[in-house]
Amino acid sequence: MTDLIAARSQMAMSLGFHIIFAAIGIALPLMMAIAEWRWLRTGKTIYLILAKRWAKGSAILFAVGAMSGTVLSFELGLLWPAFMGWAGEIIGLLFSLEGFAFFAEAIFLGIYLYGWQRVPPKAHWAAGILVAASGAASAVFVVMVNAWMNTPAGFRLVDGRPTEIDHLAVMLNPSALGEVVHMLLAAYAATGLLVCGIHAFLLLRDSRNQFHRAAFRIALAVGGVAAILQPLSGDLLAKTVAHYQPVKLAAFEAQFKTEPAAPLRIGGIPDTVRREVRGALEIPGGLSVLLYLDRHAVVTGLDAVPREDWPPVGIVHLAFQVMVAAGFA
């Protein structure tokens, strides 16, 4: 194993662990705030109990997410020192803003946890809203960094070094909107439907339990709305990738050949030697329609770049297919 593969593998493992807690940390505080709002509106104690339960869960997951996020921050410097040395002055502001959002979330979470009967009810609820908002803001700033790495903007190269940095342009790079919306919706959909499933299972055991019924309704509202909107954000993001990173899109879809009326492939195993996909269900012209709303539009294939510049098509295609299938499931 080369040093590059080892570094990528370690980063992937750390990110895969962290994203679970990050996603729940984005969505659970929102459901917590909704539960408290329902208590303020209806006066039903069941919503107060639910808000307190979800607050405890948010606190525990926040702590775990903070630790795993700290590991990632060290890995950025230890595993990718050359990149961070070059790009640090470009993306450093975004990481700083993420830090501010993180500490804001910690402060308001503390107020929320220990402010029951110590601050006015509406002020307490506002603290919960700020926990949810700062958690989402933290995700926004981090995803903006990832978006910038996909579509760099906001600087000029002089002798190989970035100069004239426009931090607003860095933040609003072409991929930022699509990636941010897609990530937030993914967090709300995954967490909402996970919590919904847990309480649905418990309702099967006790269909009259008002606690599980209230939790089910709130979680379904959050997860259901996000799940409906998620394919739309995915479509927007795919069009952005096709425009700015056509080779990446070709790897997603295992599109080896540049051609009009490119088919949409569902499943299949890419064969990079024969440049074909075995066992895929193909919808003629489907990819061209999805990307350009034109069945005869030309889709750039992997043959547009030298073979040594191809991404690892097999794992990329498989991962993309699994992601889409999980989203629709």
N, C-alpha and C positions, 0 to 999 in steps of 0.2 A: 504494500500500500504506500503510495506516495504521500509526501507531506500535505499536498493540496487536497487529496481525497480524505486524508485523516482530519484536516481542519474543517472541510465541508461536512464530514460525517458528525463531528463533534458539535458543530454549529446547528446542524439539522436536528440532532437529538435534543439539544437544549431548547431550540425554538419549538419543537414538537411538544415538549413538556410545558413550556411557559404559555403557549397559546391557549391551552385548556383553561388555565386559571385566568388568563387575560380576558378571554371571551366571556367567561362567567362573571368576572369582575366588571365588565362593561354593562351587562344586561341585568344582573340580579339587583343592583341598587335601583334601577328603574322600576322593577316590579315591586321592590320594597317601598318606594315612594308612592307608587300607585295604590298599594294596599293602605298606606297611611292616609292618603287622600280620600279613599273610600270610607275610612273610619271617621274622618272629619266631616264628610258629607252625610253619612248615614247614622253615625253614632253606634254602629254595631261593633261589639267588642271583638268579634271574630277577626275583623280586619286589623285591629290593633295587635292581637296575638300574632297574626300572620306577618305584620310588618316587623315585629320584634324578632320573630324566628328568622326571617330573611336577613335582618340586620346582623344577627350573629353569624350566619353563613357568609355574608359579605365580608365581615371582619376577618374571619379565618382565611378565606380565599385571598383576600387582599394581602395578608401577611405572607402567604406562600408565594403569591405572584410577585411580591416585592423581592423576595429572596431569589427566585429564579430569574427575575429581570436583572438583578445585580450581577448574577453570573454571566448573563449575556453581555452586559456592559463591559465586563472584564475581558470577555472573549473577543469583542470587537478590537480591542487594543492588542491582545496577546496573539490572536490568530491572524489578524489582518493589519499589522502595523504599518506596512507601506501604504495601503489604501487609506487608512485613517490619517496618516501623516499628510497625504496629498489632499484628501477631501474634507478633513476636519474643519477647516475654516468655512467650508460651504454648508455642511450639514450640522455643524456644531450648535448653531442657534436653535435648530429644531429639537435637538436632544436637550438643550437647556430649557426650552419651553415645555418639553415633556416632563422634565424634572419639576418645574413649577406646578404643572397639572397634578403630578403625583403627590406633591406635598399638600396641595390644596385638597385633594381627595382625602389624604390622611387626617388633615385638620377637621374637615367637616364630618368625616366618619366618626372621629372622636366626639364631636359635639352631638352627633346623632345617637351614638351608643350611650353616652352618659348624660344626655340632656333631657331625658324623659322626666317630666314634672319639674325641671329646673329652668327651662326656657318656655316661652309661650308656644302653644300647639302649632300655630301657623309658622312661627320662626323655626320650630323643630322640623316641620315638614319641608321648609325651604332649605334647611341643611341637607335633608335627604335628596332634594332635587340637585343641589350643588355636588353631592357625592356622585350622583349619576352623570351629571354634566362634565365634571372634571375627569371621571373615568373614561368617558367617551373622548374628551379632548386629548387625554394622554395617548389613546389609540390613534387619533387623527394625526398627531405630530410624528409618531413613529412610522405610520404608514406613509406619510409624506416623504420620509427619508427613503423608504423602499421605492416609492414612485419615482423619486428623483434618480435613483440608481437605474431605473428602467428607461427613463426619458430625461437625461440631464439637461438642465436649463439654468439660466441666471448667472452665467459667468463667461469670461473670455480667456482663452488659453494664450499665454505669452511665454515662450521658451519652455513649454511643458508644464507651466504652473498656472493655477487659476487666479485670475485678477478681475477687477471691476465686478465684484460679486453683488448681485441684486437678490437679496434674501426673499423679497416678495415673489420674484419670478421663480426662485428655487422652490418655494412652498407651493406655488400654483403651476407647477410643471404640468405638461399635457396629461400625464397619467394620474395626477393627484385626485381629481374629483372621482373618477371611476373607481380607483382602488379604495379610497376612504369610504365611499358609500357602500361598496361591496363588503368591506370588512365589518362595518358597523351592522349592516343588515345580517351578515352571517352570524355575528355574536348574538344579536337579538333572536334570530330564528333558532339557532342551535340551543341556546340556553332556555329560551321560552318553551320550546317543544320538549326539551329534556325534562324540565320541571313539570310540564303538562303531563308527560307520560308517567312520571312517578306518581303524581296525584290521581291520575286516571286509574292506574293499577290499584292504588289504595282505595279508590271509590268502588272498585269491583268487590272489595271485601266488606266495605261499609258504605252503602250507597246513600245513607242519610247523614253522613258526616259533613257538617257545614264547613269545617275548616278546610278539608280537602276540596270541597266544591268551590269555595271562594278562591283557593289557590289555583285550581284548575282553570277557572274563568279568566283570571288575570294573566296567567302564563299563556293560555291559548290566544288571548287577545294580542299579547306582545309577539309571541312566536308566529302566530298565524299571519298577521299583517306583514311581518318581516319576510316570511317565507313566500308570500305572494309577490312582494316587490323584488325579491332577490334575483329571479331570472331576468328581470328588466335591467337591473344594474349589471348583471353578468353579460348581457347582450351589449350594453354600452361599453363595458371594459374590453370585450372581445374585439369590437370595432376599433377601439383605440390601439390595441395590440397589433391588429392587422395593418393599421396605418403606419405606426412607428416602429414596430418590431415584427415584420412579416415572417422572418425566419423562425422566431419563437412560436408564432401562430401555426406555422407549418409543422413544427415539432409537436405542438398540442394535438393537431389533427392528423399527424402522420401523412402529411401531404408532400409526397416526394417530388411530384412533377408540377411545374407551373403550367396551368391550363385554365381554359374557360369552362364554365359549368362544372366546377369542382364538386365532387360528391361529399356529403356529410357522412362520416363513418362512425358507426356505433360499435364499440368494442374492437376486437381484432388485435392481432400481434404483428407489429411492424418487423419486416425483414429488411434490414439496411443493406444487405448484400444484393438482393434481387430488387430492392426498392419497390416493395409492394407490402400490402397489409393482408395477412391471412386471417380468414374467419370473420371479417367485419361485415356488418349489415350496412350497405351503402344506399343512401338516398340520393339519386341523381340530381345534380345541381343544387343540393341542399346547402352546402357550405357557401356557395356564391350568393345564394338568396339571403342567408343569415348575415353575411358580412356586408353585402352591397345592395341588397334588395333587388338584385338583378340575376336571373338564372344564368345568364351568359357572361357574367363578369369574370375577369381573369383573377385567379388566386395565386399568389406567389408560392412556389414550392421550395423544398430544400435544395433543388438543383440550381437555385439562383446564387448559391455561394459554394465555395470549394468544400469538399468532403471533410477536411480537417476542421472546418468552422462549424460543423453541425453540432447542435446540442445532443445529449444522449437520448435519442428518439424513443427508444423502448420504454424507459422508465418515465419519461416526460408524458408520453401519450397515455400510458397506463394510469399515472397519477391524475392526469386531467380527466380521464374517463371516470375514474372512481369518484373524484370530486363532484362531477356533474351528476352522476348517478345518486350519490348521497344527498345532494341538494334536492333532487326531484323526489327522492324517497321520503 
